[in-house]
Amino acid sequence: MTVWHFMLEHRAEILARTLEHLWLVTAAMGIALLIGLPVGVALVRRSSLRRWVLGAANVVQTIPSLALFGFLIPVPFLGGIGANTAIVVLMLYALLPILRNTYTGIAGVDPSVLEAARAMGMTPRQILWQIELPLAMGVILAGVRVATVLCIGVATIAAAVGAGGLGVFIFRGVAMVNNSVILAGAIPAALLAIAADLLLGAVERKLTPAQ
């Protein structure tokens, strides 16, 4: 049976697994943005925290994804078998590009622009929302783009802890030594990553201030 025949016969399950995959990525990215954006802004203001926070995020990136899933299983509340562990792991992997790009984007705003804003009497909050974030938006979205594609790929490992997603087909295919089943999970995951990259790339280009 070819991969296309398999995908056609199992299209309902593939759709369901794709929706599970999207839910895991969306939930993880939502949490990562809620944490990463304000912390990234804080790193610009507090240089003493920068080394430790970015260092910790870098360390997470060096841990193999399957090992990180395994480490979190016995952790109360955050771990266990199911979607909770997967969302936490994906969120941890997404944090570094969001943190780093938020910091880099805001730190890279022209100091003369900030000085002019202060001279006009703008408050720090106004400067952040009206000057820094708009000017840094392109760099920030580039980090979100990288984090999203990364999450879509790592989410295929979520099936190892019973969280579902397209990785179910990949693990099933490996167990069966069946390339058609493996590709039934790998192809939709790759298409999701490509679609997310193109969509976020278009948004990034639209919101990046003209030079």
Summary of the structure (lengths in Angstrom):
residues: 211
radius of gyration: 20.0
end to end distance: 53.4
largest distance: 70.7
contacts: 693
relative contact order: 0.15
helix: 84%
strand: 0%
